[in-house]
Amino acid sequence: MSGKRVLVKVCGITSVEQSQALQEMGVDFLGFIFHPASPRFALERISLDEIASIRHPKKIGVFTSHSAAQIVEIAKSVGLWGVQLHGAYSARCIGEIKQQLPLCTILKVLSIENSLTENQRKSLQDPGAPWDMLLLDTATPTLGGSGQSFNWKLLEGICLAKPFFLAGGVSLENSSLAQLLTPRPYALDVNSRFETAPGVKDLDKIYSLLEKLTHGENL
Ligand SMILES: O=C(O)c1ccccc1NCC(=O)[C@H](O)[C@H](O)COP(=O)(O)O
């Protein structure tokens, strides 16, 4: 295979230098985690001003328990392209965010266990849902960054209403399979499988991923 690859989000970035290197490599989305309990909590290592200084056009903020007002404030101050919402964000809260950030892409996270719940099935197939895209991740007590994949076969035969990011244990080894899934992911979200330590990305490995997704296995 050679040509257009699936889009790639690198999540859990904690440095300006790594952001710049990833941008130069052609990474499509940069993820900054605003969950204080995460070992990749962005504000532990860089400031809002520094995140604002990163010129990448598609920065995504990851939120777990902030209010709509706090999310809007952070999104405006650092210039987020998207907000990724983990946990129980209501349709009303998402509506509030959308009203104040009409140009911002809202990604609703579905945390998937061993099977899909009835609500998750509905969310996957609902064209009228208030979010713009879904991010499908593995359910874990830490809410994300587990390095574990859910059973991707659960998605087979479901007609998804909106584009989705595939997250959870995406690695160099399973990435070719991931980009060819049906339904096809809009983007792959990579994180702990491409790190030398939490929040420190393995740039060589991410470069290999982009090469592999673009040119296939036979490099
Ligand atoms: O990565 C974290 O530490 C994290 C903590 C709390 C909420 C979300 C978090 N990450 C969000 C992501 O989008 C991750 O990229 C996603 O969970 C996949 O991570 P991994 O399984 O390590 O590839």
The ligand as a Tripos MOL2 file, in Angstrom:
@<TRIPOS>MOLECULE
LIG
   23    23     1     0     0
SMALL
NO_CHARGES

@<TRIPOS>ATOM
      1 O1         -3.2950    9.1320   28.7490 O.co2     1 LIG1
      2 C1         -3.6900    9.4420   29.8720 C.2       1 LIG1
      3 O2         -2.9230    9.4540   30.8480 O.co2     1 LIG1
      4 C2         -5.1280    9.8060   30.0870 C.ar      1 LIG1
      5 C3         -5.5880    9.9350   31.3910 C.ar      1 LIG1
      6 C4         -6.9000   10.3070   31.6310 C.ar      1 LIG1
      7 C5         -7.7680   10.5210   30.5910 C.ar      1 LIG1
      8 C6         -7.3220   10.3870   29.2780 C.ar      1 LIG1
      9 C7         -6.0180   10.0290   29.0070 C.ar      1 LIG1
     10 N1         -5.5850    9.8240   27.6980 N.pl3     1 LIG1
     11 C8         -6.4570   10.1030   26.6230 C.3       1 LIG1
     12 C9         -6.1540    9.5990   25.2850 C.2       1 LIG1
     13 O3         -6.7140   10.0940   24.3230 O.2       1 LIG1
     14 C10        -5.2090    8.4290   25.0770 C.3       1 LIG1
     15 O4         -4.4800    8.6580   23.9460 O.3       1 LIG1
     16 C11        -6.0010    7.1470   24.9500 C.3       1 LIG1
     17 O5         -6.5360    6.8370   26.2080 O.3       1 LIG1
     18 C12        -5.1580    5.9690   24.4580 C.3       1 LIG1
     19 O6         -4.0640    5.7100   25.2730 O.3       1 LIG1
     20 P1         -3.2030    4.3610   25.0480 P.3       1 LIG1
     21 O7         -4.0680    3.2060   25.3940 O.co2     1 LIG1
     22 O8         -2.0490    4.5070   25.9630 O.co2     1 LIG1
     23 O9         -2.7710    4.3340   23.6260 O.co2     1 LIG1
@<TRIPOS>BOND
     1     1     2 2
     2     2     3 1
     3     2     4 1
     4     4     5 ar
     5     4     9 ar
     6     5     6 ar
     7     6     7 ar
     8     7     8 ar
     9     8     9 ar
    10     9    10 1
    11    10    11 1
    12    11    12 1
    13    12    13 2
    14    12    14 1
    15    14    15 1
    16    14    16 1
    17    16    17 1
    18    16    18 1
    19    18    19 1
    20    19    20 1
    21    20    21 2
    22    20    22 1
    23    20    23 1
@<TRIPOS>SUBSTRUCTURE
     1 LIG1         1 GROUP 0 **** ****
